[in-house]
Amino acid sequence: MKPETGLSRLNHVIIGCRKCPRLVAYLKEVPQHKPRRFLDWDYWAKPLPGFGDPQARALIVGLAPAAHGGNRTGRMFTGDRSGEWLFRALHAFGFANQHASTTVDDGFKLIDCYITATIRCAPPANKPLPGEIENCRPYLMEELDLLKQVRLFIPLGQIAFSQIVKVLRTRGTDVPPLSFGHGRVFPLASGQTIVASYHPSQQNTQTGKLTQTMFHQVFTTAKTMLED
């Protein structure tokens, strides 16, 4: 089966997922409380699949869709402040064809990169419950099986970092005990590498915990490793 066919099937399953009653209820609630600037939007309000290049060598793992970002537009990181940071960095280092994306039909495309998340539904207060993370993990595992060219994992934040480590271990990859830290690089016995990053959330970017220089350093490392 071609990766495109497998990913299309998986994405269809993800969109139809109803495993987590709390999240299902929240997705229905969010469009009833739209910010004024989004009153004319018809919210996606369903689980979000990953997107990008099926032959990608770089896999970015986020936390969850933003309630009024991806959950509104229908694509991860599209239309929210975290996405503004991420897409600017991806474009600057050749992983995207343009520096911004606000809608799913604006021509934005990823190059040698695929974006996914730990949780596919926007959670209340942006805080998924442990059981919800467990319910979503099989989707991440299947994506890794289908994205056969991935050499580099870039988890955004500690939760995404811990989940990619769990998924790799479950799939049989030898992953030693690792400690999350921004910019830390972890070569694996499989020949793949994890490059950890703080999440580009407003909580991090507006407080200076994550600066553009720090964020771009992660992608400098990523680009260098893929060119070796």
N, C-alpha and C positions, 0 to 999 in steps of 0.2 A: 504494500500500500504506500502510495506517495505521501510524503509529509503533509502536503497541502490538504489532501483528502482526509487524513487522520486528524489534523488540526480543525478542519471544518466540522467534522463529526463531533469532536470533543467540545468545540465552542457551542455547538447546538445544544449539547447536553448541559453545559454550564449555564447557558441562558435560561434553560427550563428548570434549573435546580430549585427545590423548595425544602431543603433539608433542615433549615434553621427557622423555626416559627417566629422568633423574635425579630430576625432580620427581614423576613417576608412581610411582617406587619409594619416594620419601620419604613421599608421601601414604599409602601402604600401611603404612609403618613407624610413623608417628606414633601411630595408635590402639593400638599394642602397648606404648606407654610413656605411658599416661595418668597425669596427676597424680591423687593420691588423691581430690581433690574432684570429679573427673570420671569416676570409675570406672563409674558407671551410664550414661554417655552412649554413644549409638551415633553415632560421628563421621560427619560428612558425607564428608570425605576425598576430595573431587573438586574440579575447578576451579570457581571461583566466578564467576557472572555479576554484572554491575552490578545496581543496583536503585534505585527511586525514581519520581519523577513524569516520565512520558514527555514532558510539555510543559515540563519544567524550563528555567529560564533560568540556573541556577547548576549547574555541574558540578564536583564534588570528585573529585580524582584522588589515590588513595593509592598505597602501594608494593606491598603484597602481603597476602594473608590471614595472620592469625596462626595458628600451628600448633594452638594450643588455644583460639583465638577463632573467627574465621569458618570455619576449617577444621573446627571442631567443630560449630558451630551451623548452618552452611549459608548464612550471609549476611555480607557484608563488615562488619567492625568490630563485629559483634554478639557480645557476650560477652567482650570483652577490655578492657584498661585504656585503650588508645588510643581505642576506641569510647566509653568512658565520657566522656572529654574531648570528643570530637567531638560526640556526641549532646547533651550538655548545652549546648554552644555553639549547635548548630543549633536546639534548642528555645528557647533564650533569644532568638534573633533571628527566630523565626517560620518556620524552615525544617523543623521537625518537630513532630508533635502531642504528643509526650511527651519527657521529658528522658533516658530510658534505655531500653535494649533488651538483653535477655539471651537471648531465644529468637525464632525466626522467627514465632511465632504469638502474640506478646504485644501485638499491636495497634499497634506502632510504624509510623508512616508519614512519609514525607518530603513536604514541600510546596515546590513550585517549585525542587526540588533533586534531583539524581541523583548517586549515588556509584558510582565505578568504581575501577579500579586498574591499575597498570603491569603487574603479574604476577597471574595468576588462581589460581595454586597457591601454597600455603605453601612457601617455599624453606628448605633447611637453614640454620640460623643467621640466618634472615631476610635472606639475601644472595643474590639471583638472579644468575645468570651473564649476561654480555652476550648470548650466543646465545639464552638463554631470554627475555630482554627483547625481542629481535628477533622471536622466534616469536610473542610475545603482541601486538605492536604492531598487527597488522591488526585485531584485535578492537576496540581503542581507536579506530582509524580508522573502522571501520564504525559504532560507537556515535555518533561525532560526525556521521556522515552521517544517522543516524536521529533524533538529538536536535536537531531543526531550530531550536528556540527558544533554544538556549544563547547567552547573551551574556557570561557570566562564567566563567572557569576558575580554580579554586582548587587548585593542585597542593600536596600535602603532602610537602615534602622535595625535595631537589635532583634525585633521580632522576626523580620524577614531573614536576618542572618541565622537565627536559631532554627528557623523552618527549613532553609535550604540545606543546612547541615544535617537535620533529621532526615530529609528526603534522600540526600546522597547516601547516608548510612543505610537507610532502608533498601536502597537499590544496590547495596553491596560495595559501595566505594569506601575505601579505608580512609576515614577522616579522624585524625587524632583530636584530643581535647583542644578546643579553640576558645579564645576570649575576644569578644567584639571590641573593636576600636576603630575610629574613623581613619581611613587610609591604610589600615593594616592589610597585608598581602599574605595569603595562605596557599602555597603550592600544594597540590594533592598528588597522591601516588598514581592517580588515574591520568595524570598529565594535564588536568584541568586546574584552574586557580580561582580562589575567591578573593575579591577585592572589596573590603567592607567600606560602607559610607554612612554617615548620618543621613537621615531622611530630610529632603529639602522642604519640610513643612514650615509654615510661618512661625511656629513655636521655636524652630531652630534658626531660621534665616533672619527673623526680625530681632532676635536677641543676640545675634552675633556668634552663637554656638557653631553655626555653619556659615562660612563666608564663601563668596564666589571663588576665591583663590583656592580654598580648601576643597571645594566641590570639583573644580576643574583639575586639581591634582589627581583625583581619582581617575578621571578620564584620560589624563596624560599617561598614567600608569597603564590603564587598560589598552590604550592605542599602542603603546610601546610593546606590551606583551604580545599583542596580536600580530605585530609586524615582525617579531623575532622568528 
